[in-house]
Amino acid sequence: MSQREQILGVDGVVAVTSSNWFGGIYQDPANFFPKYPVEPLSYFAMFPELKIDPDVLEAFARTRTGAVAGRTLAERYGWKAGDIIPIQADIWPKQDGTRLWEFTYLGSFAPAEGEPDAPLFLFQYDYFTEAVADFGKNQVGWWTVRLADPDRAEEIARSIDALFENSLDPTRTATEDEFSRQFANQLGDMGFITTTIMAAVFFTIILLTANTMTQALRERVPELAVLKTLGFSDTRVSLLVLAEAVLLCLAGGGAGIGLALLLEPGIDSALGGLLGSFEISAGVISAGLLLALGIGFVIGAVPALTARRLTIVDALRTA
């Protein structure tokens, strides 16, 4: 906690607040949701996108065992103002050796319109550091810092980390999205897992689509022969086959992108807090369409070449 004033002294830092991972179990281990001891006023000033009633915030700031929660989280468990919320600690025992922490639920907060919900349970840091066993007193898990100029983020991050480089509590400063990704990587190498899954999906798409195009070509060999009989050149027939493959892939890619755009708000709400913001930008859409176009050319190349080499006599024999 002594790092606070040093961080505030760094040029470009305008505000600081702290959080800590509490863990703990509510009723059943399956009832998982993040629980953080925080400093009420500085925390909600740092995250203005979390909308909380001023009276609830004031009560939170002055109630020693007070706690607030995300709106959907409170609705899920039916919490009402004044309820006592028992949390069985798995990391932080109390100073007297017990592990049962009881908090007074005061109210909820909600995200701004159109923003993902935050299923968080927040309680008083002062109560935590007062009641926790000695090894946890005056300790924080991470600092959240607001900068005067976001363009100086990298420079200021280096300055903060340099302050504590040779201390017992060194820091590693990163953006919020990067922090979320690092947090998720504690569950495993999320990049490798995602890449492996997408590689398997990508291979399956190519295999199935290529098989569809090959089968379609076999079924229409006599039709292609008729086209050549009517005067269509080998090149024109092969381009027709290639265009069919490209259009097939672009239609499928467009439908997939459209579905992703519809699901984006829900995915961002469910995973945004864990993996960072989930956003389908114009660049992502363009990359998806280009990938679909590329797949179309890859799977259509062999059927198009086969159609080009097709002779009228051999083709009509298969009719």
N, C-alpha and C positions, 0 to 999 in steps of 0.2 A: 504493500500500500504506500510505502514511502516513495515509490517511483513517480507518484502522481505529480508532485510539484516540479520534479525534474523534467517530466514530459511537457508540462504546461510552459516551462521555460524555453522550450525549443522554438526557434523562430518559425512562424507559420502555423503553429498549433493554437487553436482558439478555444477548444473545449475537450474535455476528457471525461469518460465514465468507465466504470468497471463492471464485469460480470464474472461469474464462476459456475462451473459445471457442478451441480449438486447431486445428480443421480436420484436414487431413492425410489421407493415403490409406493404407489397409491392403490390400496386394496388388493391388487393382483399384479404380478410381474408383467402381464400382458397389457396393462394400462400404461403404456409408455407415452410420456410427453416431457419435453425439456423443462427443467426447473432451475432457475437462476436466482441467487441472492444479488440484488442490485441496489443502487442508490436511487430512490424513486424520482426525485426532481431532475437530477442530471441525466438519468437514463431516458426519460420521456422527452427531455429537451434535445437529446442526441438523436432520437428517432421520432421526429414529428409526424411521420406517416402513421404512427400508432395513435389513434384518436381515443382519448380517455376523458371522461367528464371531469372538469376541474375540481368538483367536490370530492369525487372518488380519489383523485390524485392527492388532494390535500389530506384526506383521511389516511391514505396509504403512507404519506410522508410522516404522519405523527403517530401512527399505530405501530407499536413495537413488534407485534406478531402478525401484522397485516400482510395480506397477499392479494394480488390481482391476477387475472387470467385472460387469455384470448377469448373472444366472444363464443366462437364455435366450441372451444374446449369446455367452457362453463356450461354451455347448452348440452353438450354430450353427457356430462355427469350430473346435470340438474342442480348446480350450485346456486345458492341464493345468498344475498348479502347477510353476513352474520354467521354463516355456516362455519364449523370447525373442520378443516381439511387435515387429516392425519397422513404424514409421510414417514415411512419406515426407511431410515437412512441406510445405504449400503457403502458409502464412502466416508461420510462425516458423522462420527458419533458426537454426542454432547460431552461437555466437560465432566458431567457426573457419570459417564459411561453408558448411559441409555442411548437408544437409537430412534426413539419415537419423537418426531417433531410435529407440533400442531400449529396450524396457521389459521388466522381468522380471515375468511374470504370477504372482501370489501366491495368488489365490483369487477367489471370487465373492461377491456379495451378492444378496439376494432381497427382494421386497416382502412386506409383512405379508399374512396370509391374506385373500384376496378383493380385494386391491389390485392395480392394474395394474403390470406389470413395467416396469422402467426399463432400457432397453438402452444403458447408459452405460459408457464406458471412462474410468476415473479414474486419474490418476498424481500423483506428488509435485510440489507447487508449488515446494518448495525446489530440487528438481532442475531444474525448468523455468527459474526465475529465475536460477539459477547458470549454466546452459548456453546460454540463449538469447542472441541478438544484443543489443547494447546498447539498441536502441530498445524492447525488450520487457521489460527488467529492472524488477522491482518494480512491474509493472503488473498490474491485475486487470480482468476484463471486467465483473463485477457483484458486488455484495455481497448476501448473504442475511442478513436481520435477524430475530431473534425478539423479540417484544414481551411485556412483562409483562401488558398489557391490550389485547387485540385491538380493543376498542371505541375505542381512541385511535389507531388506525392512521393515519387521515387527518392528525390533528394531528402525530403523530411524523414522518410522511413529509414534511410541510412543514418541520419543524424540521431534519431531515437535509439536505434540499435547500437550505435557507437557509444552511447552513454553507459550502457550496461554490458558491454562486450566482455569485460573481464570480471564481472560481478558474479555472485552466487546465483543470481536470477537474470540471466541474459534474455533478451527479447528477440523476436523475429517478426518484423512488421510487414503486413501485406494488405491488399485491398479486401473488402468484404467478400467479394466473389471468390477470391483465391483462398481466403480463410475457410469458407464453406466447403470448397473442394478438398482442402487439406483435412478438414474435419471428416468428410465423407470417406476419405482414403484410409481412415483408421479402420473402417470396415473391410478394407481390401483395396487392391489396385483398381480403382473404378475405371481409369482410362483403359487398362488392359482388358478388363471384363467387358466394357462397352464395345471396344474394338473387336474382340473375339465374337461377341454376339452378332454385331453388324456384319462381320466378314461372313459368318455362316448364313445370315439372311441374304446378303448380296450374292453369294454363290448359288443359293437356292433359287433366287429370282432369275438369275442368268440361265440356270439349268432348265427351269420350267418354261421360261419364255422361249428359249432356243428350241426346246422340244416341241412347243406349240407351233412355232414357225416352220420347223422341218416337216411336221405332220401336215400342216396346211399346204405346204408346197407339194407334197406327194399327192394329196387329194385333188390338186388343181393342175397337175401336169398336162392333161388333155386340153384344158382351157388355155394354158400358156401356148400350147402347140397351135391352137386355133388362132390366137392373137398373132403368132408369127406367120401363119398362113395368110392372114388378112393384111400383112405388110408391116407389122410392128418389128422394129429392129431388135437384135439381141440386146443391145444396150438399153433400149427403152423398156423391154420386158424385165430386165434385171433391176432397173431403177424402180419399176412398179413394185417388185417384191421387196426391195430395200425400203421403199417409202412406207409399205404396210407395216414392217417391223418397227420403223421409227415412230410412226403414228400410234402404234399399239403401246409402245413404251412411254411416249409422251402423255397419252391419255391416262395410263396407270399412274405415272409420276404426278400428274396434275391432280388426280383424285386423291392420292396419298397426301400431297401437300395441303390440299383443301381440308382433309380430315384432321391433319396436324394443327392447322390454324384454328379449327373449331375446338380442339382439345387443349390448346395452349393455355387458356386461363386456368383450367382445372389442374393441369400438370404443374404449372408454375406455383399454384396454391399448395399442392401436395408436396412438391419436392424443392421449391425455391429456398426454403429455410435450411435445407440440408445440403443441397448441391450448388447453391448459388442461383442467380436469376435464370429462368428458362424463357428464352425469347426467340421467335422465328423471325429473323430480320429479312430484309430484301436480298441481302447477300446470300443467306441460307436458301431462300427460295430459288434464286438464280442458280446456285450450285446444284440444287436438286434437279432442276430442269435440264441443266447441262449434263448431269450424270445420267438422267433418263435418256437424253439424246445419244450419249455415248454408248449406253447399253444397246439402244436400238441399232446403231451402226454395227456393233460387235456381233449381235445375234443375227442380224440380217445379211451380213457379208457372205457367209457360206451359202445360204439359200439363193441369194442374188447371183452368185457366181455359178451355181448349179443351173439356174434358170437361163443364164447367158449361154452356157455350153449345150443346152438342150437342143437336140435336133428334132425336126418336125416328124420324121418317119418313126424314130424311136419313141417319141412321146405319144403319138397316136396308137402305137401298138399296145400301150398300157391301158387304153380306154376300154 
